[in-house]
């Protein structure tokens, strides 16, 4: 739940639609916990769908945990190079491209 996240601040969703309104609500979240707390009125499945979609389009990125810092993080919205397949890549692919840490954090909340 303390996994840090960073959202684009310019809302990329279509103005006037529900997705735009939801993004406006949660784009200020700095951690997965805040993301979840901001949207307590929505079902968890919808939240997971939102964050997976946003991750797949680089509207949000997960900040590395302190033990994972090996290089400077890419800015939000920047293309992230793919690494060779590993167990963490396979776990992420099971989430439809979302980071395995997101699934762990969302299920623990």
Backbone as a printed PyTorch tensor [residue, N CA C, xyz], in Angstrom:
tensor([[[  0.8100,  -1.2030,   0.0000],
         [  0.0000,   0.0000,   0.0000],
         [  0.8480,   1.2590,   0.0000]],

        [[  2.0990,   1.1650,   0.4080],
         [  2.9510,   2.3390,   0.4190],
         [  3.7310,   2.4990,  -0.8730]],

        [[  3.4400,   1.6390,  -1.8750],
         [  4.0780,   1.7660,  -3.1840],
         [  3.7500,   3.1440,  -3.7350]],

        [[  4.7750,   3.9060,  -4.0700],
         [  4.5690,   5.2570,  -4.6060],
         [  4.1800,   5.1740,  -6.0790]],

        [[  3.2370,   6.0480,  -6.4670],
         [  2.7800,   6.1230,  -7.8410],
         [  2.7820,   7.5870,  -8.2820]],

        [[  2.8440,   7.7770,  -9.5810],
         [  2.8310,   9.1340, -10.1220],
         [  1.9590,   9.1440, -11.3760]],

        [[  0.9360,   9.9980, -11.3690],
         [  0.0210,  10.1280, -12.4950],
         [  0.3610,  11.3560, -13.3260]],

        [[  0.0430,  11.2930, -14.6270],
         [  0.1000,  12.4950, -15.4490],
         [ -0.8290,  13.5250, -14.8120]],

        [[ -0.4620,  14.7650, -14.8210],
         [ -1.3300,  15.7830, -14.2400],
         [ -2.2670,  16.3860, -15.2880]],

        [[ -1.9020,  16.3060, -16.5690],
         [ -2.8090,  16.7130, -17.6390],
         [ -3.6710,  15.4960, -17.9710]],

        [[ -4.9370,  15.5720, -17.6430],
         [ -5.8500,  14.4460, -17.7950],
         [ -5.9610,  14.0380, -19.2700]],

        [[ -5.5560,  12.8010, -19.6130],
         [ -5.5890,  12.3470, -21.0070],
         [ -6.9400,  11.7850, -21.4440]],

        [[ -7.8710,  11.6700, -20.5120],
         [ -9.1630,  11.0530, -20.8230],
         [-10.1120,  12.0920, -21.4550]],

        [[-11.1050,  11.6100, -22.1850],
         [-12.0380,  12.4820, -22.8930],
         [-12.8670,  13.3040, -21.9020]],

        [[-12.8060,  14.6320, -22.0560],
         [-13.5410,  15.5200, -21.1710],
         [-15.0350,  15.2090, -21.2180]],

        [[-15.6460,  15.1820, -20.0470],
         [-17.0760,  14.9400, -19.9510],
         [-17.4580,  13.4940, -19.7060]],

        [[-16.5140,  12.5710, -19.9020],
         [-16.8490,  11.1600, -19.6660],
         [-16.5130,  10.7790, -18.2230]],

        [[-17.0400,   9.6470, -17.8050],
         [-16.8390,   9.1810, -16.4320],
         [-15.3600,   8.9130, -16.1390]],

        [[-14.6380,   8.3780, -17.1320],
         [-13.2120,   8.0970, -16.9400],
         [-12.4390,   9.3800, -16.6570]],

        [[-12.8050,  10.4650, -17.3140],
         [-12.1530,  11.7590, -17.0890],
         [-12.3930,  12.2180, -15.6480]],

        [[-13.6450,  12.1170, -15.2050],
         [-13.9800,  12.5330, -13.8390],
         [-13.2330,  11.6790, -12.8090]],

        [[-13.1750,  10.3690, -13.0400],
         [-12.4450,   9.4930, -12.1180],
         [-10.9620,   9.8500, -12.0830]],

        [[-10.3610,  10.0700, -13.2510],
         [ -8.9410,  10.4020, -13.3140],
         [ -8.6760,  11.7030, -12.5550]],

        [[ -9.5490,  12.6790, -12.6990],
         [ -9.4000,  13.9360, -11.9610],
         [ -9.3830,  13.6850, -10.4550]],

        [[-10.1890,  12.7410, -10.0010],
         [-10.2480,  12.4290,  -8.5700],
         [ -8.9610,  11.7910,  -8.0760]],

        [[ -8.3980,  10.8670,  -8.8580],
         [ -7.2730,  10.0980,  -8.3290],
         [ -5.8990,  10.5240,  -8.8130]],

        [[ -5.7880,  11.4670,  -9.7350],
         [ -4.4750,  11.8190, -10.2750],
         [ -3.5350,  12.4450,  -9.2480]],

        [[ -4.0570,  12.9050,  -8.1360],
         [ -3.2170,  13.4780,  -7.0840],
         [ -2.6880,  12.4510,  -6.0970]],

        [[ -3.1240,  11.2020,  -6.2220],
         [ -2.6600,  10.1520,  -5.3040],
         [ -1.1570,   9.9500,  -5.4480]],

        [[ -0.4770,   9.8060,  -4.3340],
         [  0.9740,   9.6050,  -4.3380],
         [  1.3630,   8.1690,  -3.9880]],

        [[  0.4160,   7.3940,  -3.4600],
         [  0.6630,   5.9910,  -3.1290],
         [ -0.5470,   5.1700,  -3.5650]],

        [[ -0.3570,   3.8580,  -3.6420],
         [ -1.4700,   2.9680,  -3.9630],
         [ -2.5560,   3.1180,  -2.9030]],

        [[ -2.1730,   3.2640,  -1.6520],
         [ -3.1590,   3.4370,  -0.5700],
         [ -4.0300,   4.6690,  -0.8340]],

        [[ -3.4050,   5.7980,  -1.1730],
         [ -4.1790,   7.0050,  -1.4640],
         [ -5.1110,   6.7810,  -2.6490]],

        [[ -4.6200,   6.1120,  -3.6850],
         [ -5.4320,   5.8050,  -4.8580],
         [ -6.6940,   5.0510,  -4.4320]],

        [[ -6.5380,   4.0670,  -3.5580],
         [ -7.6770,   3.2770,  -3.0960],
         [ -8.6030,   4.0840,  -2.1930]],

        [[ -8.0250,   4.8970,  -1.3000],
         [ -8.8360,   5.6580,  -0.3460],
         [ -9.6530,   6.7540,  -1.0230]],

        [[ -9.1260,   7.3240,  -2.0820],
         [ -9.8290,   8.3880,  -2.7930],
         [-11.1140,   7.8530,  -3.4110]],

        [[-11.1640,   6.5790,  -3.7180],
         [-12.2720,   6.0130,  -4.4800],
         [-13.0130,   4.9190,  -3.7290]],

        [[-13.2980,   5.1300,  -2.4810],
         [-13.9630,   4.0950,  -1.6900],
         [-15.3790,   3.7940,  -2.1730]],

        [[-15.9430,   4.6690,  -2.9850],
         [-17.3060,   4.4580,  -3.4880],
         [-17.3500,   3.5500,  -4.7190]],

        [[-16.1820,   3.1330,  -5.2020],
         [-16.1190,   2.3080,  -6.4160],
         [-15.6810,   0.8900,  -6.0640]],

        [[-16.1690,  -0.1070,  -6.8150],
         [-15.7480,  -1.4890,  -6.5510],
         [-14.2730,  -1.6820,  -6.8740]],

        [[-13.6240,  -2.5560,  -6.1080],
         [-12.1960,  -2.8250,  -6.2820],
         [-11.8610,  -3.2690,  -7.7100]],

        [[-12.7310,  -4.0650,  -8.3120],
         [-12.4710,  -4.5280,  -9.6860],
         [-12.3410,  -3.3480, -10.6390]],

        [[-13.1560,  -2.3300, -10.4540],
         [-13.0670,  -1.1360, -11.2920],
         [-11.7730,  -0.3870, -11.0880]],

        [[-11.3020,  -0.3460,  -9.8480],
         [-10.0380,   0.3310,  -9.5460],
         [ -8.8670,  -0.3930, -10.1950]],

        [[ -8.8900,  -1.7060, -10.1200],
         [ -7.8150,  -2.5020, -10.7280],
         [ -7.8240,  -2.3060, -12.2410]],

        [[ -9.0200,  -2.2930, -12.8360],
         [ -9.1300,  -2.0570, -14.2730],
         [ -8.5710,  -0.6860, -14.6350]],

        [[ -8.9170,   0.3380, -13.8540],
         [ -8.4220,   1.6930, -14.1130],
         [ -6.9020,   1.7580, -14.0760]],

        [[ -6.3080,   1.2110, -13.0210],
         [ -4.8580,   1.3520, -12.8920],
         [ -4.1260,   0.5100, -13.9290]],

        [[ -4.6620,  -0.6510, -14.2810],
         [ -4.0460,  -1.4530, -15.3460],
         [ -4.0920,  -0.7030, -16.6710]],

        [[ -5.2230,  -0.1110, -16.9810],
         [ -5.3640,   0.6570, -18.2200],
         [ -4.3850,   1.8360, -18.2240]],

        [[ -4.3500,   2.5640, -17.1170],
         [ -3.4730,   3.7360, -17.0300],
         [ -2.0000,   3.3390, -17.1060]],

        [[ -1.6230,   2.2270, -16.5040],
         [ -0.2420,   1.7360, -16.6030],
         [  0.0880,   1.3640, -18.0500]],

        [[ -0.8310,   0.7220, -18.7270],
         [ -0.5690,   0.2780, -20.0960],
         [ -0.4100,   1.4490, -21.0560]],

        [[ -0.9330,   2.5900, -20.7120],
         [ -0.8560,   3.7720, -21.5770],
         [  0.1210,   4.8130, -21.0360]],

        [[  0.8580,   4.4740, -19.9800],
         [  1.8480,   5.3710, -19.3540],
         [  1.2040,   6.6420, -18.7990]],

        [[ -0.0590,   6.5390, -18.3420],
         [ -0.7070,   7.6600, -17.6700],
         [ -0.2980,   7.6900, -16.1960]],

        [[  0.2310,   6.5670, -15.7360],
         [  0.7050,   6.4310, -14.3550],
         [  1.9400,   5.5530, -14.3880]],

        [[  2.8090,   5.7580, -13.4270],
         [  3.9460,   4.8510, -13.2950],
         [  4.1770,   4.5870, -11.8100]],

        [[  4.6600,   3.4040, -11.5630],
         [  5.0210,   3.0210, -10.2030],
         [  6.4360,   3.4980,  -9.9390]],

        [[  6.6380,   4.0980,  -8.7890],
         [  7.9730,   4.5260,  -8.4040],
         [  8.6960,   3.3210,  -7.8100]],

        [[  9.9750,   3.1480,  -8.1110],
         [ 10.7070,   2.0050,  -7.5480],
         [ 10.7630,   2.0980,  -6.0280]],

        [[ 10.6860,   0.9520,  -5.4120],
         [ 10.8830,   0.9040,  -3.9670],
         [ 12.3550,   1.2030,  -3.6930]],

        [[ 12.7090,   1.7000,  -2.5160],
         [ 14.0980,   2.0720,  -2.2410],
         [ 15.1040,   0.9640,  -2.5410]],

        [[ 14.7420,  -0.2870,  -2.3640],
         [ 15.6670,  -1.3870,  -2.6250],
         [ 15.7960,  -1.6870,  -4.1130]],

        [[ 14.8820,  -1.1130,  -4.9350],
         [ 14.8970,  -1.3770,  -6.3620],
         [ 15.5810,  -0.2690,  -7.1540]],

        [[ 16.0920,   0.7660,  -6.5000],
         [ 16.6950,   1.8810,  -7.2160],
         [ 18.0150,   1.4690,  -7.8390]],

        [[ 18.0240,   1.3720,  -9.1450],
         [ 19.2560,   1.0380,  -9.8380],
         [ 19.5710,   2.0710, -10.9080]],

        [[ 18.5660,   2.8650, -11.2730],
         [ 18.7620,   3.9200, -12.2560],
         [ 17.6800,   4.9610, -12.0540]],

        [[ 17.8560,   6.1270, -12.6280],
         [ 16.8690,   7.1880, -12.4840],
         [ 15.5630,   6.7670, -13.1520]],

        [[ 14.4270,   7.0050, -12.4850],
         [ 13.1450,   6.6240, -13.0830],
         [ 12.8120,   7.5040, -14.2800]],

        [[ 12.1060,   6.9170, -15.2480],
         [ 11.6550,   7.6650, -16.4160],
         [ 10.4920,   8.5560, -16.0110]],

        [[ 10.3390,   9.7090, -16.6530],
         [  9.2050,  10.5680, -16.3320],
         [  7.8880,   9.9260, -16.7340]],

        [[  6.8080,  10.3290, -16.0840],
         [  5.4860,   9.8240, -16.4190],
         [  5.2010,  10.1380, -17.8760]],

        [[  4.6450,   9.1790, -18.5930],
         [  4.3120,   9.3650, -19.9910],
         [  5.4190,   8.9500, -20.9400]],

        [[  6.6280,   8.7280, -20.4170],
         [  7.7490,   8.3200, -21.2670],
         [  7.6740,   6.8310, -21.5450]],

        [[  8.1030,   6.4380, -22.7200],
         [  8.1440,   5.0170, -23.0640],
         [  9.1920,   4.3350, -22.1930]],

        [[  8.8510,   3.1820, -21.6900],
         [  9.7730,   2.4190, -20.8420],
         [ 10.2780,   1.2400, -21.6450]],

        [[ 11.6080,   1.0970, -21.8010],
         [ 12.1320,  -0.0270, -22.5870],
         [ 11.7970,  -1.3610, -21.9390]],

        [[ 11.5170,  -2.3490, -22.7720],
         [ 11.2100,  -3.6900, -22.2810],
         [ 12.4920,  -4.4270, -21.9800]],

        [[ 12.5120,  -5.1610, -20.8970],
         [ 13.6470,  -6.0040, -20.5400],
         [ 13.3790,  -7.4080, -21.0470]],

        [[ 14.4020,  -8.2460, -21.0090],
         [ 14.2070,  -9.6290, -21.4110],
         [ 13.2500, -10.3090, -20.4460]],

        [[ 12.6280, -11.3590, -20.9080],
         [ 11.6330, -12.0560, -20.1110],
         [ 12.2360, -12.6350, -18.8430]],

        [[ 11.5780, -12.3870, -17.7470],
         [ 11.9880, -12.9270, -16.4580],
         [ 10.7350, -13.3270, -15.7040]],

        [[ 10.9030, -13.8600, -14.5220],
         [  9.7240, -14.2560, -13.7570],
         [  8.8720, -13.0410, -13.4150]],

        [[  9.5040, -11.8630, -13.1740],
         [  8.7100, -10.6780, -12.8790],
         [  7.9610, -10.2080, -14.1220]],

        [[  8.5680, -10.3530, -15.3180],
         [  7.8740, -10.0030, -16.5530],
         [  6.6820, -10.9300, -16.7760]],

        [[  6.8920, -12.2200, -16.5180],
         [  5.7880, -13.1660, -16.7000],
         [  4.6640, -12.8570, -15.7190]],

        [[  5.0040, -12.4880, -14.4920],
         [  3.9770, -12.1300, -13.5150],
         [  3.2350, -10.8780, -13.9650]],

        [[  3.9540,  -9.8990, -14.4870],
         [  3.3200,  -8.6720, -14.9590],
         [  2.4130,  -8.9590, -16.1480]],

        [[  2.8220,  -9.8710, -17.0360],
         [  1.9960, -10.1570, -18.2020],
         [  0.6840, -10.8080, -17.7940]],

        [[  0.6620, -11.5320, -16.6930],
         [ -0.5800, -12.1170, -16.2010],
         [ -1.5620, -11.0380, -15.7810]],

        [[ -1.0550,  -9.8450, -15.4940],
         [ -1.9080,  -8.7260, -15.1150],
         [ -2.2880,  -7.8840, -16.3240]],

        [[ -1.9840,  -8.3430, -17.5040],
         [ -2.2930,  -7.5650, -18.6890],
         [ -1.3760,  -6.3690, -18.8380]],

        [[ -0.1200,  -6.5070, -18.4050],
         [  0.8540,  -5.4320, -18.5510],
         [  1.0520,  -4.6290, -17.2800]],

        [[  0.2100,  -4.7830, -16.2890],
         [  0.3660,  -4.0320, -15.0440],
         [  1.4810,  -4.6500, -14.2110]],

        [[  2.1040,  -3.8480, -13.4040],
         [  3.2040,  -4.2910, -12.5630],
         [  2.6870,  -5.2560, -11.4920]],

        [[  3.4250,  -6.3190, -11.2220],
         [  3.0170,  -7.3000, -10.2130],
         [  2.8710,  -6.6630,  -8.8480]],

        [[  3.6400,  -5.6160,  -8.5750],
         [  3.5380,  -4.9420,  -7.2840],
         [  2.1580,  -4.3080,  -7.1030]],

        [[  1.5500,  -3.8460,  -8.1800],
         [  0.2170,  -3.2560,  -8.0860],
         [ -0.7710,  -4.3000,  -7.6170]],

        [[ -0.7340,  -5.4840,  -8.2200],
         [ -1.6600,  -6.5420,  -7.8150],
         [ -1.4630,  -6.8690,  -6.3490]],

        [[ -0.2090,  -6.9810,  -5.9170],
         [  0.0650,  -7.2890,  -4.5210],
         [ -0.4710,  -6.2030,  -3.6120]],

        [[ -0.2080,  -4.9490,  -3.9560],
         [ -0.6480,  -3.8180,  -3.1180],
         [ -2.1700,  -3.7030,  -3.0970]],

        [[ -2.8130,  -3.8670,  -4.2450],
         [ -4.2640,  -3.7350,  -4.2890],
         [ -4.9540,  -4.8830,  -3.5560]],

        [[ -4.3980,  -6.0820,  -3.6370],
         [ -5.0170,  -7.2060,  -2.9430],
         [ -4.7950,  -7.1400,  -1.4370]],

        [[ -3.7180,  -6.4600,  -1.0080],
         [ -3.4180,  -6.3430,   0.4250],
         [ -4.2390,  -5.2530,   1.0940]],

        [[ -4.7800,  -4.3420,   0.2950],
         [ -5.5070,  -3.1860,   0.8640],
         [ -6.8530,  -3.5760,   1.4220]]])
